[in-house]
């Protein structure tokens, strides 16, 4: 997905197994952040930054949605452990990762593998992408979004 593209209507299923649709957030801007894995240091730092800045993000008109390929059960534990107030989508079949273009070849320790590239997509109130953050500051993710939209 690129700036100017409209996000898919069906986003996936949350930690409780409920279908999440773009229409559920009508009239709100979205911060959809893709992350590799629940309970890893960088992903936890990012989620906690968004949790800590959640009220400021909402005051700026945003709703936050996290997406990873982890299961709904993993998301439920992650959200409970870190008191996350926003929706986490279990993209176990990688539909959303692939639609947004964040499921890519990665390299670590000399080996190549497919994985989620940490990326945040911001939309307008109509679900059209307005900004894409590819260099995510995991420890200050909420302020990174807010500063982009001053």
LOKOL-413153 format. One line per field, with one value per residue (C-alpha): residue number from 1; x, y, z. Coordinates in nm, 4 decimals, padded with zeros to 6 digits. Layout:
BEGIN
nr <- NUM,...
u <- X,...
v <- Y,...
w <- Z,...
***
This chain:
BEGIN
nr <- 1,2,3,4,5,6,7,8,9,10,11,12,13,14,15,16,17,18,19,20,21,22,23,24,25,26,27,28,29,30,31,32,33,34,35,36,37,38,39,40,41,42,43,44,45,46,47,48,49,50,51,52,53,54,55,56,57,58,59,60,61,62,63,64,65,66,67,68,69,70,71,72,73,74,75,76,77,78,79,80,81,82,83,84,85,86,87,88,89,90,91,92,93,94,95,96,97,98,99,100,101,102,103,104,105,106,107,108,109,110,111,112,113,114,115,116,117,118,119,120,121,122,123,124,125,126,127,128,129,130,131,132,133,134,135,136,137,138,139,140,141,142,143,144,145,146,147,148,149,150
u <- 00.0000,00.1092,00.0088,-00.3293,-00.4457,-00.7614,-00.7142,-00.9060,-01.2576,-01.1948,-00.8835,-00.8932,-00.9775,-00.8859,-00.7634,-01.1224,-01.2001,-01.4158,-01.3948,-01.2370,-01.3503,-01.2405,-01.6033,-01.5733,-01.3509,-01.5567,-01.4698,-01.1426,-00.7867,-00.6035,-00.2494,-00.2056,00.1254,00.2783,00.5250,00.7109,00.6250,00.4484,00.6672,00.9964,01.1950,01.1378,00.7749,00.7017,00.8702,00.6612,00.3341,00.4071,00.4936,00.1596,-00.0165,00.1453,00.0598,-00.2836,-00.4874,-00.2828,-00.3250,-00.7008,-00.7152,-00.5465,-00.8229,-00.6402,-00.7399,-00.4520,-00.4476,-00.1533,-00.0972,00.1319,00.1173,00.0834,-00.2302,-00.5311,-00.4310,-00.0806,-00.2284,-00.4687,-00.1797,00.0398,-00.2403,-00.3252,00.0377,00.1082,-00.2414,-00.2792,-00.6005,-00.6114,-00.7005,-00.4471,-00.5195,-00.4058,-00.2890,-00.1983,-00.2600,-00.0579,-00.3385,-00.2957,00.0863,00.0861,-00.1825,00.0209,00.3490,00.5266,00.5831,00.9315,01.2629,01.4794,01.8379,01.9794,02.3014,02.3749,02.0494,01.7528,01.3922,01.0482,00.9148,00.7189,00.9019,00.8076,00.5984,00.3238,00.0525,-00.1561,-00.4928,-00.7362,-01.0958,-01.1949,-00.9367,-00.6964,-00.3260,-00.1712,00.1682,00.3921,00.6590,00.9282,01.1917,00.9868,01.1311,01.0033,01.0653,00.8899,00.6395,00.3429,00.5335,00.6693,00.3076,00.1965,00.4951,00.4260,00.0748,00.1292
v <- 00.0000,00.3507,00.7030,00.7717,00.4075,00.3135,00.0429,-00.2851,-00.2938,-00.6196,-00.5908,-00.9276,-01.0685,-00.9292,-01.1106,-01.2004,-01.3425,-01.0476,-00.9351,-00.5896,-00.3686,-00.0253,00.0871,00.0197,00.3286,00.5589,00.9237,00.8435,00.8491,00.5203,00.4396,00.0818,-00.0524,-00.3780,-00.5492,-00.8827,-01.0641,-01.0302,-01.0087,-00.9323,-00.6308,-00.3941,-00.4912,-00.4548,-00.1111,00.0004,-00.1300,00.0343,00.3662,00.3561,00.2575,00.5433,00.7927,00.6457,00.9290,01.1895,00.9907,00.9684,01.3410,01.3945,01.1875,00.8543,00.5001,00.2520,-00.0971,-00.3355,-00.6191,-00.9216,-01.2818,-01.4020,-01.5912,-01.4381,-01.6209,-01.4708,-01.1236,-01.1652,-01.2517,-00.9703,-00.7133,-00.8276,-00.8378,-00.4834,-00.3359,-00.2418,-00.0409,-00.0825,-00.3538,-00.6190,-00.8105,-01.1729,-01.1887,-01.5587,-01.6059,-01.2907,-01.1367,-00.7881,-00.8118,-00.8958,-00.6400,-00.3629,-00.4936,-00.5433,-00.9221,-00.9135,-01.0932,-01.0057,-01.0867,-01.1593,-01.3297,-01.4166,-01.5971,-01.4842,-01.5394,-01.3891,-01.1649,-00.8525,-00.5254,-00.2889,-00.0148,00.2269,00.3471,00.6552,00.7195,01.0042,00.9740,00.8034,00.5223,00.6652,00.6347,00.9764,00.8812,00.5761,00.5483,00.2999,00.4036,00.3406,00.4630,00.1788,00.3640,00.6826,00.5584,00.7591,01.0902,00.9988,00.9771,01.2898,01.4964,01.3957,01.5333,01.8720
w <- 00.0000,-00.0759,00.0199,-00.1397,-00.1291,00.0596,00.3230,00.2855,00.4327,00.6199,00.8343,01.0114,01.3537,01.6944,02.0054,02.1002,01.7554,01.6431,01.2817,01.2518,00.9639,00.8497,00.8890,01.2642,01.2774,01.0530,01.1082,01.2850,01.1625,01.2018,01.3064,01.1824,01.3003,01.1806,01.4103,01.3958,01.7194,02.0546,02.3671,02.1934,02.3195,02.0251,01.9768,02.3475,02.3549,02.0566,02.2030,02.5400,02.3729,02.1909,02.5146,02.7063,02.4301,02.3573,02.5087,02.3196,01.9970,02.0526,02.1302,01.7911,01.6300,01.5952,01.6791,01.7056,01.5529,01.5930,01.3449,01.3610,01.2472,01.6066,01.7101,01.8822,02.2026,02.1870,02.1304,02.4230,02.6583,02.5191,02.5551,02.9090,03.0230,02.8993,02.9510,02.5850,02.5288,02.1501,01.8999,01.7983,01.4778,01.4495,01.0858,01.0980,00.7248,00.6425,00.4357,00.5824,00.5926,00.2220,00.1279,00.2929,00.1471,00.4806,00.4476,00.2985,00.2793,00.5793,00.6758,01.0183,01.1199,00.7578,00.6891,00.4843,00.5844,00.5292,00.8029,00.8915,00.8327,01.1165,00.9545,01.0617,00.8227,00.9052,00.7424,00.7121,00.8359,00.5082,00.5425,00.2839,00.3682,00.4355,00.5825,00.6069,00.8779,00.7778,01.0324,01.3453,01.6743,01.8943,02.2224,02.1040,01.8490,01.9799,01.9651,01.6228,01.4976,01.6809,01.5590,01.2012,01.2313,01.3954
***
